[in-house]
Amino acid sequence: MSFPNPDEPEYHGHSHNDGTEPHSHDGSEPHEHSHSEAEISAQKEQILKQILTSEARMRLNNIKMVKPELSNLVEQYLIGMATQRKIPGQITDDQLKQILLSIQQPKRDFKINRI
């Protein structure tokens, strides 16, 4: 009965001839994904700077702190409009208020009467 010799190539069955490990996964994919998210975020900010006045940008940033989901909806809407070239010039604070009102769905109050 012979034991495997650590100096023989068969003993290192998990490495390739070039010294690299097979199926080595260094976890770089999630890092690349977050890097592309940062790029997308930077592009989004750049577009918003071009299409919003400073007052409108401040309002949108304030909304982002309180209602991030509403802010994201508005940003997606504005960027979609900008990419379709449907925004003539910059959007003012008053125009942003109108967009916010149109995007926000009316809240419905349900009254339950118990008998």
Contact map, one row per residue, 1 for C-alpha under 8 A:
1110000000000000000000000000000000000000000000000000000000000000000000000000000000000000000000000000000000000000000
1111000000000000000000000000000000000000000000000000000000000000000000000000000000000000000000000000000000000000000
1111100000000000000000000000000000000000000000000000000000000000000000000000000000000000000000000000000000000000000
0111110100100000000000000000000000000000000000000000000000000000000000000000000000000000000000000000000000000000000
0011111100100000000000000000000000000000000000000000000000000000000000000000000000000000000000000000000000000000000
0001111110110000000000000000000000000000000000000000000000000000000000000000000000000000000000000000000000000000000
0000111110100000000000000000000000000000000000000000000000000000000000000000000000000000000000000000000000000000000
0001111111110000000000000000000000000000000000000000000000000000000000000000000000000000000000000000000000000000000
0000011111111000000000000000000000000000000000000000000000000000000000000000000000000000000000000000000000000000000
0000000111111000000000000000000000000000000000000000000000000000000000000000000000000000000000000000000000000000000
0001111111111000000000000000000000000000000000000000000000000000000000000000000000000000000000000000000000000000000
0000010111111110000000000000000000000000000000000000000000000000000000000000000000000000000000000000000000000000000
0000000011111111000000000000000000000000000000000000000000000000000000000000000000000000000000000000000000000000000
0000000000011111000011000000000000000000000000000000000000000000000000000000000000000000000000000000000000000000000
0000000000011111111111000000000000000000000000000000000000000000000000000000000000000000000000000000000000000000000
0000000000001111111111000000000000000000000000000000000000000000000000000000000000000000000000000000000000000000000
0000000000000011111100000000000000000000000000000000000000000000000000000000000000000000000000000000000000000000000
0000000000000011111100000000000000000000000000000000000000000000000000000000000000000000000000000000000000000000000
0000000000000011111110000000000000000000000000000000000000000000000000000000000000000000000000000000000000000000000
0000000000000011111111010000000000000000000000000000000000000000000000000000000000000000000000000000000000000000000
0000000000000111001111110000000000000000000000000000000000000000000000000000000000000000000000000000000000000000000
0000000000000111000111110000000000000000000000000000000000000000000000000000000000000000000000000000000000000000000
0000000000000000000011111000000000000000000000000000000000000000000000000000000000000000000000000000000000000000000
0000000000000000000111111100000000000000000000000000000000000000000000000000000000000000000000000000000000000000000
0000000000000000000000111111000000000000000000000000000000000000000000000000000000000000000000000000000000000000000
0000000000000000000000011111000000000000000000000000000000000000000000000000000000000000000000000000000000000000000
0000000000000000000000001111111000000000000000000000000000000000000000000000000000000000000000000000000000000000000
0000000000000000000000001111111100000000000000000000000000000000000000000000000000000000000000000000000000000000000
0000000000000000000000000011111110000000000000000000000000000000000000000000000000000000000000000000000000000000000
0000000000000000000000000011111111000000000000000000000000000000000000000000000000000000000000000000000000000000000
0000000000000000000000000011111111100000000000000000000000000000000000000000000000000000000000000000000000000000000
0000000000000000000000000001111111110000000000000000000000000000000000000000000000000000000000000000000000000000000
0000000000000000000000000000111111111000000000000000000000000000000000000000000000000000000000000000000000000000000
0000000000000000000000000000011111111100000000000000000000000000000000000000000000000000000000000000000000000000000
0000000000000000000000000000001111111110000000000000000000000000000000000000000000000000000000000000000000000000000
0000000000000000000000000000000111111111000000000000000000000000000000000000000000000000000000000000000000000000000
0000000000000000000000000000000011111111100000000000000000000000000000000000000000000000000000000000000000000000000
0000000000000000000000000000000001111111110000000000000000000000000000000000000000000000000000000000000000000000000
0000000000000000000000000000000000111111111000000000000000000000000000000000000000000000000000000000000000000000000
0000000000000000000000000000000000011111111100000000000000000000000000000000000000000000000000000000000000000000000
0000000000000000000000000000000000001111111110000000000000000000000000000000000000000000000000000000000000000000000
0000000000000000000000000000000000000111111111000000000000000000000000000000000000000000000000000000000000000000000
0000000000000000000000000000000000000011111111100000000000000000000000000000000000000000000000000000000000000000000
0000000000000000000000000000000000000001111111110000000000000000000000000000001000000000000000000000000000000000000
0000000000000000000000000000000000000000111111111000000000000000000000000000000000000000000000000000000000000000000
0000000000000000000000000000000000000000011111111100000000000000000000000000000000000000000000000000000000000000000
0000000000000000000000000000000000000000001111111110000000000000000000000000001001000000000000000000000000000000000
0000000000000000000000000000000000000000000111111111000010000000000000000010011000000000000000000000000000000000000
0000000000000000000000000000000000000000000011111111110010000000000000000000000000000000000000000000000000000000000
0000000000000000000000000000000000000000000001111111100000000000000000000000000000000000010000000000000000000000000
0000000000000000000000000000000000000000000000111111100000000000000000000000000001000010111000000000000000000000000
0000000000000000000000000000000000000000000000011111111110000000000000000000000000000000011100000000000000000000000
0000000000000000000000000000000000000000000000001111111110000000000000000000000000000000011110000000000000000000000
0000000000000000000000000000000000000000000000001001111111000000000000000000000000000000000000000000000000000000000
0000000000000000000000000000000000000000000000000001111111100000000000000000000000000000000110000000000000000000000
0000000000000000000000000000000000000000000000000001111111110000000000000000000000000000001111010000000000000000000
0000000000000000000000000000000000000000000000011001111111111000000000000000000000000000000000000000000000000000000
0000000000000000000000000000000000000000000000000000011111111100000000000000000000000000000000000000000000000000000
0000000000000000000000000000000000000000000000000000001111111110000000000000000000000000000010000000000000000000000
0000000000000000000000000000000000000000000000000000000111111111000000100000000000000000000000000000000000000000000
0000000000000000000000000000000000000000000000000000000011111111100000100000000000000000000000000000000000000000000
0000000000000000000000000000000000000000000000000000000001111111110000000000000000000000000000000000000000000000000
0000000000000000000000000000000000000000000000000000000000111111111101100000000000000000000000000000000000000000000
0000000000000000000000000000000000000000000000000000000000011111111111110000000000000000000000000000000000000000000
0000000000000000000000000000000000000000000000000000000000001111111100000000000000000000000000000000000000000000000
0000000000000000000000000000000000000000000000000000000000000111111100000000000000000000000000000000000000000000000
0000000000000000000000000000000000000000000000000000000000000011111111100000000000000000000000000000000000000000000
0000000000000000000000000000000000000000000000000000000000000011111111110000000000000000000000000000000000000000000
0000000000000000000000000000000000000000000000000000000000000001001111111000000000000000000000000000000000000000000
0000000000000000000000000000000000000000000000000000000000000011001111111100000000000000000000000000000100000000000
0000000000000000000000000000000000000000000000000000000000011011001111111110000000000000000000000000000000000000000
0000000000000000000000000000000000000000000000000000000000000001000111111111000000000000000000000000000000000000000
0000000000000000000000000000000000000000000000000000000000000000000011111111100000000000000000000000001000000000000
0000000000000000000000000000000000000000000000000000000000000000000001111111110000000000000000000011001000000000000
0000000000000000000000000000000000000000000000010000000000000000000000111111111000000000000000000000000000000000000
0000000000000000000000000000000000000000000000000000000000000000000000011111111100000000000000000000000000000000000
0000000000000000000000000000000000000000000000000000000000000000000000001111111110000000000000000000000000000000000
0000000000000000000000000000000000000000000000010000000000000000000000000111111111000000000000000000000000000000000
0000000000000000000000000000000000000000000100110000000000000000000000000011111111100000000000000000000000000000000
0000000000000000000000000000000000000000000000000000000000000000000000000001111111110000000000000000000000000000000
0000000000000000000000000000000000000000000000000000000000000000000000000000111111111110000000000000000000000000000
0000000000000000000000000000000000000000000000100010000000000000000000000000011111111110000000000000000000000000000
0000000000000000000000000000000000000000000000000000000000000000000000000000001111111100000000000000000000000000000
0000000000000000000000000000000000000000000000000000000000000000000000000000000111111100000000000000000000000000000
0000000000000000000000000000000000000000000000000000000000000000000000000000000011111111000000000000000000000000000
0000000000000000000000000000000000000000000000000000000000000000000000000000000011111111000000000000000000000000000
0000000000000000000000000000000000000000000000000010000000000000000000000000000011001111111000000000000000000000000
0000000000000000000000000000000000000000000000000000000000000000000000000000000000001111110000000000000000000000000
0000000000000000000000000000000000000000000000000010000000000000000000000000000000000011111000000000000000000000000
0000000000000000000000000000000000000000000000000111100000000000000000000000000000000011111100000000000000000000000
0000000000000000000000000000000000000000000000000011100100000000000000000000000000000010111110110000000000000000000
0000000000000000000000000000000000000000000000000001101100000000000000000000000000000000011111110000000000000000000
0000000000000000000000000000000000000000000000000000101100100000000000000000000000000000001111111000000000000000000
0000000000000000000000000000000000000000000000000000000100000000000000000000000000000000000111111100000000000000000
0000000000000000000000000000000000000000000000000000000000000000000000000000000000000000001111111110000000000000000
0000000000000000000000000000000000000000000000000000000100000000000000000000000000000000001111111111000000000000000
0000000000000000000000000000000000000000000000000000000000000000000000000000000000000000000011111111100000000000000
0000000000000000000000000000000000000000000000000000000000000000000000000000000000000000000001111111110000000000000
0000000000000000000000000000000000000000000000000000000000000000000000000100000000000000000000111111111000000000000
0000000000000000000000000000000000000000000000000000000000000000000000000100000000000000000000011111111100000000000
0000000000000000000000000000000000000000000000000000000000000000000000000000000000000000000000001111111100000000000
0000000000000000000000000000000000000000000000000000000000000000000000000000000000000000000000000111111110000000000
0000000000000000000000000000000000000000000000000000000000000000000000001100000000000000000000000011111110000000000
0000000000000000000000000000000000000000000000000000000000000000000001000000000000000000000000000001111111000000000
0000000000000000000000000000000000000000000000000000000000000000000000000000000000000000000000000000011111100000000
0000000000000000000000000000000000000000000000000000000000000000000000000000000000000000000000000000000111110000000
0000000000000000000000000000000000000000000000000000000000000000000000000000000000000000000000000000000011111000000
0000000000000000000000000000000000000000000000000000000000000000000000000000000000000000000000000000000001111100000
0000000000000000000000000000000000000000000000000000000000000000000000000000000000000000000000000000000000111110000
0000000000000000000000000000000000000000000000000000000000000000000000000000000000000000000000000000000000011111000
0000000000000000000000000000000000000000000000000000000000000000000000000000000000000000000000000000000000001111100
0000000000000000000000000000000000000000000000000000000000000000000000000000000000000000000000000000000000000111110
0000000000000000000000000000000000000000000000000000000000000000000000000000000000000000000000000000000000000011111
0000000000000000000000000000000000000000000000000000000000000000000000000000000000000000000000000000000000000001111
0000000000000000000000000000000000000000000000000000000000000000000000000000000000000000000000000000000000000000111
